[in-house]
């Protein structure tokens, strides 16, 4: 076989592998992008813990569930590099805990929401306190899912993650979950970052896990361009939220309307700082102005700084 034919043969043989790698990268990026959306229809900023989590475990059937709940929480906090301290047995546990886990009776909560995590924060950058509730019969399928929410990841993406409403695994983390947690708590991330500031950090973590990093990087760039186009349409009132947000059945007109304002602001910041897109002051002013017109005080303040440059 001649060298030329052998080269063509190898290229034909490897092409499907490269295509699969690119598809896997784009699917992974779609998943991490969807993880940045609240189910109401609003894209979110990054919130995360900036100190240790002091947990108090309460509720029913605790001897039955304690070890499994602790396993889920420690798996997630260890991956993120956040210290978890169980203060349940301390006499002043209620005062010192900043995170409460409550195992509820099976008659509590609702069948379409058997578990829930509430994150409390004064500003949308740092989690101050949190509460997690799970029905006793649903602890097995909720513990890892809710533990991801505890760390600040608020979305319910469609891909290969325990956060999905249609998961392939509920009793542990999937590789994409681990990649998200590492990125979320990496030194390159900070609380309050917008989705377009966050996306490159998440993408770098994902690309780093792919065997063909060059193909993965190309897929990343295509995904960035496509997402920017889609979000400009969404912010302009012509496009829509990600399909999985609609499938959740919990999006609201108010949430989507607020989401269009927030996305306008996020696009303005992206163009202003040159994150996910090339820096473009004209586009930055355009989107910040739109967000300000829709009622965003943050955009109005940023617009003043942008026009003063």
Backbone as CSV, one residue per row, in Angstrom:
resi,resn,N_x,N_y,N_z,CA_x,CA_y,CA_z,C_x,C_y,C_z
1,UNK,0.852,-1.193,0.000,0.000,0.000,0.000,0.891,1.247,0.000
2,UNK,0.624,2.175,-0.903,1.453,3.373,-0.980,1.203,4.260,0.242
3,UNK,2.186,5.168,0.506,2.066,6.073,1.642,0.809,6.941,1.529
4,UNK,0.508,7.417,0.292,-0.648,8.288,0.097,-1.951,7.544,0.415
5,UNK,-2.059,6.303,-0.109,-3.274,5.528,0.141,-3.395,5.209,1.630
6,UNK,-2.234,4.876,2.254,-2.246,4.572,3.690,-2.694,5.791,4.497
7,UNK,-2.222,6.976,4.099,-2.621,8.206,4.789,-4.117,8.449,4.647
8,UNK,-4.624,8.240,3.423,-6.068,8.421,3.202,-6.877,7.403,3.987
9,UNK,-6.355,6.173,4.048,-7.034,5.121,4.794,-7.119,5.477,6.276
10,UNK,-5.996,5.938,6.838,-5.984,6.323,8.253,-6.934,7.491,8.516
11,UNK,-6.935,8.465,7.595,-7.820,9.629,7.758,-9.282,9.190,7.768
12,UNK,-9.621,8.275,6.850,-10.999,7.777,6.793,-11.353,7.000,8.048
13,UNK,-10.365,6.267,8.574,-10.590,5.463,9.768,-10.790,6.339,11.006
14,UNK,-10.020,7.412,11.094,-10.051,8.271,12.278,-11.127,9.341,12.228
15,UNK,-11.641,9.629,11.044,-12.637,10.702,10.912,-13.844,10.505,11.807
16,UNK,-14.434,9.285,11.851,-15.577,9.109,12.752,-15.219,9.354,14.214
17,UNK,-14.011,8.968,14.621,-13.576,9.195,16.004,-13.492,10.682,16.304
18,UNK,-12.929,11.448,15.345,-12.825,12.902,15.533,-14.209,13.528,15.608
19,UNK,-15.118,13.032,14.750,-16.483,13.562,14.759,-17.172,13.259,16.076
20,UNK,-16.944,12.041,16.593,-17.541,11.675,17.868,-16.988,12.546,18.987
21,UNK,-15.668,12.810,18.940,-15.047,13.660,19.962,-15.633,15.065,19.925
22,UNK,-15.826,15.592,18.717,-16.401,16.929,18.570,-17.844,16.950,19.075
23,UNK,-18.604,15.894,18.731,-19.991,15.804,19.190,-20.054,15.735,20.710
24,UNK,-19.155,14.944,21.279,-19.138,14.803,22.743,-18.804,16.131,23.405
25,UNK,-17.878,16.874,22.802,-17.525,18.186,23.349,-18.714,19.136,23.284
26,UNK,-19.378,19.183,22.131,-20.521,20.095,21.987,-21.659,19.704,22.916
27,UNK,-21.888,18.404,23.071,-22.928,17.964,23.995,-22.586,18.342,25.434
28,UNK,-21.305,18.187,25.781,-20.867,18.576,27.117,-21.011,20.063,27.352
29,UNK,-20.644,20.864,26.345,-20.775,22.314,26.465,-22.237,22.735,26.562
30,UNK,-23.104,22.068,25.794,-24.536,22.374,25.892,-25.047,22.092,27.294
31,UNK,-24.530,21.024,27.893,-24.957,20.663,29.245,-24.502,21.695,30.269
32,UNK,-23.226,22.112,30.198,-22.759,23.092,31.183,-23.429,24.444,30.960
33,UNK,-23.766,24.756,29.701,-24.485,26.003,29.438,-25.886,25.951,30.054
34,UNK,-26.571,24.836,29.893,-27.910,24.685,30.470,-27.866,24.711,31.994
35,UNK,-26.743,24.292,32.575,-26.597,24.309,34.028,-26.579,25.730,34.575
36,UNK,-26.362,26.718,33.700,-26.323,28.119,34.120,-27.695,28.789,34.053
37,UNK,-28.748,28.002,33.806,-30.101,28.549,33.693,-30.980,28.082,34.840
38,UNK,-31.657,29.034,35.466,-32.664,28.681,36.458,-33.889,28.172,35.725
39,UNK,-34.611,27.239,36.327,-35.746,26.616,35.642,-36.908,27.583,35.391
40,UNK,-36.861,28.772,35.994,-37.892,29.779,35.723,-37.724,30.400,34.338
41,UNK,-36.524,30.237,33.740,-36.252,30.818,32.436,-35.253,31.959,32.478
42,UNK,-34.500,32.051,33.582,-33.547,33.140,33.773,-32.126,32.602,33.832
43,UNK,-31.195,33.146,33.040,-29.784,32.762,33.172,-29.226,33.317,34.477
44,UNK,-28.292,32.614,35.074,-27.839,32.981,36.420,-26.365,33.378,36.447
45,UNK,-26.031,34.164,37.438,-24.638,34.444,37.748,-24.090,33.321,38.628
46,UNK,-22.774,33.309,38.796,-22.135,32.309,39.651,-22.316,32.683,41.116
47,UNK,-22.833,31.733,41.890,-22.794,31.844,43.351,-22.082,30.607,43.875
48,UNK,-21.331,30.773,44.935,-20.613,29.633,45.506,-20.231,29.935,46.949
49,UNK,-19.826,28.901,47.666,-19.371,29.054,49.041,-17.950,29.616,49.040
50,UNK,-17.667,30.518,49.979,-16.289,31.018,50.065,-15.637,30.649,51.391
51,UNK,-16.269,29.737,52.117,-15.710,29.224,53.365,-16.262,27.842,53.622
52,UNK,-16.033,27.313,54.823,-16.480,25.967,55.126,-17.998,25.887,55.238
53,UNK,-18.523,24.707,54.949,-19.959,24.431,55.086,-20.152,23.673,56.389
54,UNK,-20.957,24.237,57.281,-21.227,23.617,58.580,-22.648,23.050,58.544
55,UNK,-22.738,21.741,58.472,-24.002,21.056,58.207,-24.665,20.559,59.491
56,UNK,-25.993,20.729,59.518,-26.810,20.146,60.583,-27.844,19.234,59.938
57,UNK,-27.842,17.948,60.293,-28.759,16.960,59.727,-29.904,16.707,60.701
58,UNK,-31.134,16.865,60.218,-32.316,16.669,61.062,-33.361,15.869,60.291
59,UNK,-34.459,15.499,60.990,-35.585,14.882,60.302,-35.855,13.451,60.714
60,UNK,-36.500,12.703,59.826,-36.950,11.339,60.122,-36.000,10.306,59.508
61,UNK,-36.006,9.120,60.072,-35.233,7.981,59.539,-33.747,8.278,59.376
62,UNK,-33.183,9.067,60.272,-31.781,9.463,60.109,-30.799,8.290,60.160
63,UNK,-30.971,7.299,61.062,-30.031,6.159,61.045,-29.996,5.446,59.697
64,UNK,-31.118,5.426,59.016,-31.215,4.761,57.723,-30.490,5.535,56.626
65,UNK,-30.508,6.863,56.708,-30.033,7.697,55.598,-28.714,8.423,55.842
66,UNK,-28.283,8.507,57.095,-27.146,9.384,57.415,-25.908,9.093,56.564
67,UNK,-25.501,7.830,56.499,-24.257,7.496,55.792,-24.337,7.855,54.299
68,UNK,-25.476,7.570,53.684,-25.620,7.849,52.255,-25.610,9.349,51.982
69,UNK,-26.313,10.116,52.821,-26.342,11.576,52.659,-24.941,12.147,52.841
70,UNK,-24.228,11.678,53.864,-22.878,12.175,54.100,-21.946,11.798,52.952
71,UNK,-22.127,10.595,52.407,-21.306,10.179,51.266,-21.510,11.110,50.080
72,UNK,-22.768,11.443,49.788,-23.061,12.344,48.668,-22.457,13.723,48.910
73,UNK,-22.648,14.254,50.096,-22.159,15.596,50.407,-20.632,15.649,50.384
74,UNK,-19.992,14.627,50.917,-18.525,14.637,50.938,-17.941,14.431,49.546
75,UNK,-18.605,13.635,48.740,-18.131,13.444,47.358,-18.130,14.773,46.610
76,UNK,-19.202,15.534,46.767,-19.347,16.795,46.040,-18.420,17.864,46.605
77,UNK,-18.371,18.009,47.929,-17.519,19.053,48.513,-16.039,18.733,48.320
78,UNK,-15.671,17.460,48.360,-14.268,17.097,48.108,-13.868,17.444,46.681
79,UNK,-14.760,17.191,45.720,-14.458,17.502,44.321,-14.283,19.011,44.138
80,UNK,-15.081,19.781,44.875,-15.006,21.244,44.776,-13.875,21.823,45.609
81,UNK,-13.364,21.043,46.556,-12.316,21.547,47.432,-12.837,22.435,48.536
82,UNK,-14.078,22.180,48.971,-14.709,22.954,50.045,-14.825,22.082,51.283
83,UNK,-14.470,22.609,52.430,-14.507,21.841,53.675,-15.940,21.686,54.164
84,UNK,-16.322,20.455,54.522,-17.637,20.161,55.077,-17.464,19.687,56.515
85,UNK,-18.179,20.328,57.434,-18.101,19.980,58.850,-19.499,19.615,59.337
86,UNK,-19.643,18.437,59.924,-20.922,17.999,60.477,-21.020,18.475,61.927
87,UNK,-21.916,19.417,62.177,-22.081,19.967,63.528,-23.362,19.467,64.178
88,UNK,-23.980,18.440,63.597,-25.292,17.979,64.055,-25.327,17.647,65.538
89,UNK,-24.241,17.067,66.070,-24.230,16.620,67.463,-23.755,17.691,68.432
90,UNK,-23.407,18.860,67.935,-22.980,19.928,68.832,-24.188,20.558,69.517
91,UNK,-24.053,20.942,70.783,-25.199,21.509,71.506,-25.719,22.814,70.906
92,UNK,-24.854,23.548,70.230,-25.271,24.822,69.619,-25.361,24.697,68.104
93,UNK,-25.701,23.496,67.625,-25.706,23.224,66.187,-26.581,24.186,65.404
94,UNK,-27.739,24.520,65.953,-28.663,25.389,65.225,-28.061,26.766,64.988
95,UNK,-27.238,27.225,65.914,-26.641,28.553,65.792,-25.424,28.562,64.873
96,UNK,-24.619,27.495,64.915,-23.358,27.519,64.162,-23.512,27.001,62.737
97,UNK,-24.579,26.227,62.468,-24.743,25.648,61.129,-25.124,26.723,60.117
98,UNK,-24.534,26.631,58.934,-24.970,27.494,57.827,-25.642,26.678,56.724
99,UNK,-25.846,25.391,56.991,-26.497,24.492,56.038,-27.296,23.454,56.806
100,UNK,-28.573,23.361,56.503,-29.448,22.413,57.178,-29.977,21.395,56.177
101,UNK,-29.811,20.104,56.493,-30.389,19.019,55.705,-31.543,18.437,56.515
102,UNK,-32.716,18.364,55.909,-33.882,17.843,56.605,-34.500,16.700,55.797
103,UNK,-34.550,15.504,56.393,-35.231,14.366,55.786,-36.694,14.432,56.201
104,UNK,-37.563,14.551,55.210,-38.975,14.810,55.462,-39.799,13.515,55.394
105,UNK,-40.973,13.503,56.053,-41.889,12.366,55.880,-42.329,12.256,54.421
106,UNK,-42.760,11.074,54.019,-43.177,10.848,52.636,-44.424,11.641,52.258
107,UNK,-45.135,12.131,53.255,-46.335,12.935,52.984,-45.986,14.407,52.751
108,UNK,-44.733,14.775,52.952,-44.317,16.167,52.768,-43.942,16.424,51.311
109,UNK,-43.737,17.679,50.993,-43.352,18.119,49.652,-44.378,17.639,48.625
110,UNK,-43.953,17.507,47.357,-44.886,17.129,46.297,-44.277,16.040,45.426
111,UNK,-45.132,15.270,44.757,-44.636,14.179,43.922,-43.760,14.684,42.778
112,UNK,-44.066,15.886,42.248,-43.258,16.421,41.149,-42.045,17.199,41.646
113,UNK,-41.880,17.268,42.965,-40.687,17.889,43.550,-40.424,17.252,44.918
114,UNK,-39.908,16.013,44.915,-39.708,15.284,46.159,-38.499,15.744,46.963
115,UNK,-37.716,16.650,46.391,-36.556,17.188,47.087,-36.274,18.585,46.548
116,UNK,-35.671,19.417,47.380,-35.429,20.803,46.983,-34.277,21.365,47.811
117,UNK,-33.528,22.276,47.212,-32.463,22.982,47.930,-32.658,24.478,47.746
118,UNK,-32.668,25.189,48.861,-32.803,26.647,48.842,-31.451,27.261,49.180
119,UNK,-30.969,28.132,48.294,-29.736,28.870,48.531,-30.088,30.292,48.930
120,UNK,-29.531,30.740,50.021,-29.788,32.103,50.493,-28.525,32.932,50.334
121,UNK,-28.663,34.102,49.692,-27.515,34.983,49.550,-28.007,36.437,49.501
122,UNK,-27.259,37.300,50.150,-27.610,38.728,50.169,-27.241,39.387,48.849
123,UNK,-26.149,38.952,48.280,-25.737,39.405,46.956,-25.491,38.165,46.111
124,UNK,-25.712,38.247,44.796,-25.620,37.063,43.951,-24.171,36.771,43.581
125,UNK,-23.417,36.411,44.602,-22.044,35.988,44.365,-21.589,34.966,45.400
126,UNK,-22.102,35.072,46.637,-21.651,34.190,47.706,-22.860,33.585,48.410
127,UNK,-22.813,32.273,48.616,-23.884,31.598,49.350,-23.673,31.841,50.843
128,UNK,-24.693,32.378,51.504,-24.604,32.630,52.939,-25.102,31.435,53.746
129,UNK,-26.280,30.924,53.407,-26.834,29.751,54.062,-27.599,28.924,53.030
130,UNK,-27.909,27.679,53.392,-28.657,26.809,52.480,-29.484,25.818,53.287
131,UNK,-30.582,25.383,52.680,-31.444,24.363,53.265,-31.761,23.316,52.206
132,UNK,-31.610,22.054,52.555,-31.920,20.947,51.653,-33.000,20.085,52.308
133,UNK,-34.048,19.767,51.554,-35.126,18.917,52.044,-35.331,17.754,51.075
134,UNK,-35.503,16.539,51.632,-35.744,15.348,50.821,-36.745,14.458,51.542
135,UNK,-37.702,13.919,50.794,-38.589,12.933,51.380,-37.799,11.645,51.647
136,UNK,-38.145,10.969,52.725,-37.361,9.792,53.125,-37.300,8.726,52.046
137,UNK,-38.381,8.513,51.306,-38.360,7.480,50.272,-37.587,7.900,49.025
138,UNK,-37.219,9.173,48.931,-36.540,9.681,47.737,-35.090,10.082,47.990
139,UNK,-34.596,9.845,49.204,-33.211,10.208,49.517,-32.236,9.558,48.534
140,UNK,-32.481,8.295,48.181,-31.565,7.551,47.311,-31.368,8.215,45.956
141,UNK,-32.441,8.894,45.442,-32.303,9.511,44.115,-32.088,11.021,44.188
142,UNK,-32.161,11.578,45.376,-32.065,13.032,45.507,-30.729,13.523,46.065
143,UNK,-30.034,12.689,46.845,-28.893,13.188,47.614,-27.806,13.802,46.744
144,UNK,-27.400,13.129,45.672,-26.336,13.664,44.821,-26.830,14.844,43.987
145,UNK,-28.053,14.743,43.484,-28.657,15.831,42.702,-28.696,17.120,43.525
146,UNK,-29.230,17.027,44.729,-29.356,18.224,45.564,-27.998,18.708,46.066
147,UNK,-27.053,17.799,46.236,-25.708,18.214,46.664,-25.029,19.078,45.604
148,UNK,-25.301,18.792,44.328,-24.786,19.649,43.260,-25.410,21.044,43.353
149,UNK,-26.718,21.103,43.605,-27.370,22.400,43.774,-26.776,23.149,44.970
150,UNK,-26.499,22.429,46.031,-25.913,23.044,47.225,-24.660,23.837,46.883
151,UNK,-23.865,23.341,45.929,-22.603,23.996,45.593,-22.793,25.212,44.696
152,UNK,-24.052,25.498,44.315,-24.325,26.713,43.548,-24.720,26.472,42.112
153,UNK,-24.718,25.210,41.662,-25.099,24.897,40.275,-26.624,24.767,40.245
154,UNK,-27.304,25.747,39.670,-28.759,25.824,39.836,-29.577,25.214,38.705
155,UNK,-28.955,24.889,37.579,-29.713,24.408,36.439,-30.053,22.931,36.488
156,UNK,-30.901,22.518,35.540,-31.282,21.107,35.358,-31.050,20.741,33.889
157,UNK,-29.792,20.585,33.499,-29.480,20.340,32.087,-29.938,18.962,31.621
158,UNK,-29.897,18.786,30.298,-30.412,17.546,29.704,-29.344,16.482,29.533
159,UNK,-28.084,16.812,29.676,-27.016,15.889,29.336,-26.660,14.891,30.417
160,UNK,-25.429,14.372,30.331,-24.974,13.309,31.221,-24.498,13.890,32.545
161,UNK,-25.464,14.209,33.395,-25.198,14.793,34.699,-26.279,14.365,35.667
162,UNK,-25.905,14.245,36.933,-26.871,13.883,37.968,-27.881,15.011,38.199
163,UNK,-27.609,16.188,37.653,-28.537,17.316,37.761,-29.744,17.176,36.845
164,UNK,-29.655,16.302,35.864,-30.721,16.176,34.884,-32.008,15.654,35.517
165,UNK,-33.141,16.108,34.985,-34.421,15.526,35.376,-34.579,14.129,34.778
166,UNK,-33.715,13.786,33.844,-33.778,12.478,33.178,-32.396,11.826,33.267
167,UNK,-31.913,11.566,34.492,-30.522,11.138,34.665,-30.297,9.680,34.290
168,UNK,-29.055,9.383,33.915,-28.650,8.002,33.680,-28.058,7.403,34.947
169,UNK,-27.768,8.258,35.934,-27.180,7.805,37.197,-27.644,8.750,38.304
170,UNK,-28.045,8.192,39.455,-28.504,9.038,40.560,-27.685,8.819,41.829
171,UNK,-26.922,7.729,41.893,-26.225,7.384,43.129,-24.742,7.721,43.092
172,UNK,-24.382,8.721,42.306,-22.995,9.151,42.229,-22.831,10.228,41.179
173,UNK,-21.651,10.811,41.122,-21.370,11.857,40.153,-20.889,11.262,38.840
174,UNK,-21.246,11.899,37.754,-20.747,11.551,36.429,-19.529,12.424,36.117
175,UNK,-18.718,12.046,35.136,-17.516,12.847,34.829,-17.805,14.326,34.594
176,UNK,-18.925,14.636,33.941,-19.249,16.031,33.672,-19.573,16.790,34.953
177,UNK,-20.190,16.119,35.918,-20.453,16.741,37.215,-19.140,17.131,37.894
178,UNK,-18.181,16.231,37.853,-16.888,16.504,38.479,-16.174,17.656,37.786
179,UNK,-16.260,17.690,36.445,-15.636,18.782,35.700,-16.276,20.118,36.059
180,UNK,-17.606,20.127,36.187,-18.304,21.372,36.551,-17.879,21.854,37.927
181,UNK,-17.802,20.942,38.890,-17.429,21.335,40.247,-16.001,21.864,40.301
182,UNK,-15.090,21.210,39.583,-13.695,21.684,39.569,-13.608,23.082,38.984
183,UNK,-14.356,23.308,37.904,-14.337,24.631,37.275,-15.012,25.663,38.170
184,UNK,-16.144,25.296,38.755,-16.941,26.218,39.580,-16.123,26.772,40.740
185,UNK,-15.253,25.936,41.286,-14.458,26.338,42.457,-12.973,26.499,42.125
186,UNK,-12.660,26.693,40.850,-11.273,26.911,40.455,-10.869,28.354,40.765
187,UNK,-9.563,28.624,40.846,-9.099,29.996,41.089,-9.485,30.955,39.966
188,UNK,-9.836,30.419,38.794,-10.203,31.266,37.665,-11.649,31.764,37.763
189,UNK,-12.384,31.213,38.703,-13.790,31.584,38.866,-13.946,32.467,40.101
190,UNK,-14.919,33.351,40.047,-15.242,34.160,41.222,-16.751,34.335,41.284
191,UNK,-17.246,34.528,42.474,-18.671,34.725,42.648,-19.150,35.966,41.916
192,UNK,-20.341,35.881,41.325,-20.918,37.019,40.624,-20.596,37.063,39.144
193,UNK,-19.754,36.151,38.649,-19.424,36.154,37.223,-20.659,35.850,36.386
194,UNK,-20.732,36.478,35.219,-21.850,36.260,34.305,-21.636,34.963,33.521
195,UNK,-22.694,34.430,32.896,-22.538,33.174,32.152,-21.458,33.206,31.080
196,UNK,-21.291,34.347,30.395,-20.283,34.397,29.332,-18.872,34.520,29.900
197,UNK,-18.744,35.011,31.127,-17.448,35.001,31.797,-17.125,33.597,32.307
198,UNK,-18.175,32.872,32.676,-18.032,31.533,33.232,-17.764,30.485,32.148
199,UNK,-18.424,30.635,31.008,-18.400,29.610,29.971,-16.986,29.216,29.537
200,UNK,-16.064,30.153,29.318,-14.711,29.733,28.927,-14.008,28.896,29.997
201,UNK,-14.266,29.185,31.273,-13.643,28.407,32.350,-14.190,26.985,32.352
202,UNK,-15.516,26.870,32.233,-16.141,25.551,32.157,-15.665,24.796,30.916
203,UNK,-15.572,25.514,29.793,-15.155,24.888,28.542,-13.714,24.386,28.624
204,UNK,-12.831,25.169,29.237,-11.439,24.743,29.366,-11.333,23.458,30.182
205,UNK,-12.130,23.367,31.245,-12.117,22.153,32.070,-12.599,20.957,31.264
206,UNK,-13.641,21.177,30.463,-14.187,20.096,29.646,-13.226,19.685,28.537
207,UNK,-12.670,20.658,27.820,-11.728,20.365,26.738,-10.528,19.591,27.284
208,UNK,-10.117,19.925,28.501,-8.977,19.247,29.107,-9.208,17.770,29.369
209,UNK,-10.479,17.347,29.386,-10.785,15.931,29.610,-10.885,15.142,28.308
210,UNK,-10.845,15.835,27.170,-11.038,15.169,25.881,-9.721,14.627,25.324
211,UNK,-9.752,13.450,24.696,-8.507,12.871,24.158,-7.927,13.678,22.999
212,UNK,-8.769,14.222,22.123,-8.307,15.043,21.008,-8.624,16.502,21.337
213,UNK,-7.685,17.156,21.977,-7.931,18.511,22.479,-8.048,19.535,21.361
214,UNK,-7.375,19.283,20.238,-7.480,20.214,19.109,-8.892,20.203,18.537
215,UNK,-9.443,19.019,18.311,-10.813,18.912,17.810,-11.802,19.472,18.831
216,UNK,-11.524,19.202,20.101,-12.409,19.700,21.156,-12.402,21.227,21.197
217,UNK,-11.219,21.816,20.990,-11.120,23.280,20.993,-11.880,23.880,19.807
218,UNK,-11.818,23.222,18.665,-12.578,23.688,17.500,-14.084,23.602,17.768
219,UNK,-14.501,22.502,18.383,-15.916,22.351,18.735,-16.333,23.427,19.740
220,UNK,-15.438,23.742,20.673,-15.708,24.808,21.644,-15.946,26.141,20.949
221,UNK,-15.099,26.491,19.996,-15.230,27.774,19.303,-16.543,27.841,18.506
222,UNK,-16.914,26.724,17.890,-18.193,26.690,17.158,-19.360,26.864,18.124
223,UNK,-19.252,26.223,19.266,-20.328,26.323,20.252,-20.459,27.756,20.769
224,UNK,-19.335,28.402,21.031,-19.367,29.795,21.487,-20.105,30.681,20.478
225,UNK,-19.728,30.559,19.201,-20.323,31.401,18.157,-21.824,31.142,18.049
226,UNK,-22.213,29.873,18.065,-23.634,29.526,17.951,-24.418,30.039,19.153
227,UNK,-23.843,29.902,20.332,-24.541,30.324,21.547,-24.720,31.833,21.590
228,UNK,-23.695,32.558,21.189,-23.811,34.020,21.148,-24.937,34.434,20.209
229,UNK,-24.997,33.839,19.015,-26.073,34.155,18.063,-27.446,33.863,18.674
230,UNK,-27.573,32.713,19.310,-28.854,32.328,19.911,-29.245,33.273,21.041
231,UNK,-28.280,33.675,21.851,-28.587,34.526,22.996,-28.858,35.971,22.586
232,UNK,-28.265,36.402,21.470,-28.614,37.732,20.951,-30.070,37.730,20.493
233,UNK,-30.482,36.650,19.846,-31.882,36.540,19.432,-32.798,36.487,20.653
234,UNK,-32.396,35.739,21.671,-33.207,35.646,22.896,-33.333,37.009,23.572
235,UNK,-32.209,37.707,23.718,-32.220,39.014,24.366,-33.052,40.020,23.587
236,UNK,-33.093,39.840,22.269,-33.854,40.736,21.397,-35.347,40.408,21.377
237,UNK,-35.729,39.353,22.083,-37.139,38.983,22.133,-37.583,38.067,21.013
238,UNK,-36.631,37.563,20.233,-36.974,36.717,19.085,-36.668,35.242,19.348
239,UNK,-35.633,34.970,20.115,-35.261,33.595,20.410,-35.921,33.096,21.676
240,UNK,-35.494,31.915,22.113,-36.140,31.290,23.258,-35.091,30.766,24.227
241,UNK,-35.560,30.351,25.398,-34.698,29.731,26.401,-34.305,28.338,25.905
242,UNK,-33.272,27.716,26.483,-32.934,26.341,26.089,-34.135,25.412,26.223
243,UNK,-34.235,24.446,25.328,-35.386,23.556,25.292,-35.609,22.834,26.617
244,UNK,-34.528,22.452,27.301,-34.687,21.711,28.551,-35.381,22.562,29.607
245,UNK,-35.203,23.888,29.544,-35.881,24.762,30.494,-37.391,24.694,30.278
246,UNK,-37.795,24.664,29.010,-39.224,24.527,28.701,-39.740,23.151,29.133
247,UNK,-38.921,22.120,28.923,-39.350,20.766,29.267,-39.556,20.587,30.760
248,UNK,-38.870,21.391,31.561,-39.019,21.271,33.009,-40.424,21.634,33.459
249,UNK,-41.115,22.427,32.620,-42.486,22.815,32.945,-42.582,23.866,34.033
250,UNK,-41.458,24.501,34.390,-41.481,25.462,35.492,-41.061,26.869,35.063
251,UNK,-40.866,27.064,33.765,-40.543,28.412,33.292,-41.796,29.272,33.364
252,UNK,-41.595,30.563,33.578,-42.712,31.501,33.693,-42.484,32.676,32.754
253,UNK,-43.555,33.354,32.394,-43.417,34.547,31.551,-42.551,35.583,32.232
254,UNK,-42.754,35.749,33.540,-41.961,36.728,34.289,-40.487,36.337,34.308
255,UNK,-40.220,35.036,34.517,-38.840,34.573,34.547,-38.148,34.775,33.215
256,UNK,-38.850,34.484,32.119,-38.266,34.654,30.783,-38.084,36.134,30.458
257,UNK,-39.043,36.967,30.845,-38.916,38.412,30.602,-37.707,38.970,31.361
258,UNK,-37.559,38.557,32.618,-36.392,38.978,33.395,-35.116,38.415,32.772
259,UNK,-35.221,37.184,32.248,-34.069,36.551,31.602,-33.595,37.315,30.381
260,UNK,-34.522,37.899,29.611,-34.125,38.687,28.434,-33.363,39.945,28.860
261,UNK,-33.793,40.559,29.951,-33.085,41.730,30.455,-31.681,41.339,30.929
262,UNK,-31.616,40.254,31.708,-30.327,39.807,32.218,-29.389,39.403,31.078
263,UNK,-29.922,38.715,30.077,-29.077,38.286,28.967,-28.552,39.483,28.191
264,UNK,-29.344,40.529,28.065,-28.865,41.751,27.411,-27.663,42.311,28.171
265,UNK,-27.772,42.321,29.481,-26.663,42.793,30.321,-25.444,41.877,30.169
266,UNK,-25.677,40.571,30.192,-24.576,39.619,30.081,-23.857,39.753,28.746
267,UNK,-24.607,39.998,27.674,-23.988,40.208,26.365,-23.164,41.495,26.371
268,UNK,-23.699,42.532,27.002,-22.953,43.782,27.088,-21.621,43.594,27.782
269,UNK,-21.625,42.851,28.890,-20.382,42.578,29.618,-19.437,41.737,28.767
270,UNK,-19.989,40.749,28.067,-19.155,39.885,27.218,-18.410,40.700,26.167
271,UNK,-19.125,41.593,25.479,-18.485,42.422,24.449,-17.566,43.472,25.059
272,UNK,-17.924,43.937,26.231,-17.097,44.950,26.886,-15.755,44.369,27.313
273,UNK,-15.792,43.152,27.872,-14.578,42.548,28.411,-13.893,41.601,27.431
274,UNK,-14.570,41.245,26.326,-13.991,40.310,25.370,-13.930,38.890,25.896
275,UNK,-15.028,38.438,26.541,-15.099,37.072,27.037,-16.135,36.297,26.231
276,UNK,-15.759,35.135,25.736,-16.563,34.291,24.846,-16.676,34.884,23.452
277,UNK,-16.620,36.220,23.333,-16.645,36.911,22.039,-15.456,37.861,21.961
278,UNK,-15.190,38.359,20.759,-14.154,39.380,20.608,-14.663,40.702,21.182
279,UNK,-13.775,41.464,21.751,-14.146,42.745,22.347,-14.705,43.687,21.283
280,UNK,-15.812,44.346,21.595,-16.474,45.236,20.648,-17.252,46.280,21.449
281,UNK,-16.702,47.483,21.539,-17.313,48.520,22.380,-18.684,48.940,21.869
282,UNK,-18.878,48.948,20.565,-20.182,49.333,20.012,-21.259,48.322,20.406
283,UNK,-20.941,47.048,20.277,-21.884,46.015,20.676,-22.121,46.049,22.188
284,UNK,-21.067,46.329,22.944,-21.204,46.411,24.400,-22.206,47.492,24.781
285,UNK,-22.054,48.671,24.178,-22.969,49.772,24.477,-24.389,49.429,24.047
286,UNK,-24.514,48.799,22.883,-25.846,48.422,22.387,-26.599,47.538,23.380
287,UNK,-25.922,46.492,23.874,-26.601,45.541,24.750,-26.787,46.081,26.164
288,UNK,-25.813,46.847,26.640,-25.985,47.461,27.960,-27.130,48.470,27.931
289,UNK,-27.241,49.212,26.828,-28.343,50.169,26.688,-29.682,49.444,26.674
290,UNK,-29.740,48.329,25.973,-30.990,47.571,25.926,-31.370,47.069,27.323
291,UNK,-30.388,46.548,28.038,-30.655,46.056,29.393,-31.114,47.186,30.305
292,UNK,-30.460,48.351,30.177,-30.851,49.505,30.989,-32.269,49.952,30.660
293,UNK,-32.613,49.930,29.382,-33.969,50.305,28.966,-35.013,49.337,29.510
294,UNK,-34.598,48.081,29.720,-35.519,47.077,30.256,-35.596,47.107,31.784
295,UNK,-34.776,47.966,32.390,-34.884,48.146,33.836,-33.693,47.720,34.655
296,UNK,-32.579,47.346,34.024,-31.415,46.889,34.772,-30.577,48.067,35.275
297,UNK,-30.552,48.263,36.582,-29.734,49.335,37.167,-28.250,49.005,37.038
298,UNK,-27.924,47.715,37.151,-26.529,47.298,36.997,-26.015,47.644,35.608
299,UNK,-26.869,47.409,34.600,-26.482,47.733,33.223,-26.325,49.236,33.048
300,UNK,-27.214,50.008,33.666,-27.135,51.463,33.550,-25.818,51.979,34.124
301,UNK,-25.407,51.405,35.260,-24.146,51.815,35.874,-22.963,51.396,35.018
302,UNK,-23.028,50.187,34.465,-21.937,49.685,33.620,-21.880,50.472,32.311
303,UNK,-23.047,50.894,31.825,-23.108,51.667,30.589,-22.385,53.001,30.762
304,UNK,-22.578,53.636,31.900,-21.897,54.886,32.161,-20.391,54.725,32.134
305,UNK,-19.919,53.616,32.725,-18.476,53.361,32.736,-17.969,53.031,31.338
306,UNK,-18.785,52.314,30.561,-18.378,51.919,29.207,-18.268,53.130,28.281
307,UNK,-19.226,54.046,28.360,-19.205,55.216,27.481,-18.148,56.220,27.903
308,UNK,-17.683,56.110,29.157,-16.657,57.033,29.633,-15.261,56.595,29.230
309,UNK,-15.126,55.375,28.705,-13.806,54.860,28.317,-13.234,55.624,27.118
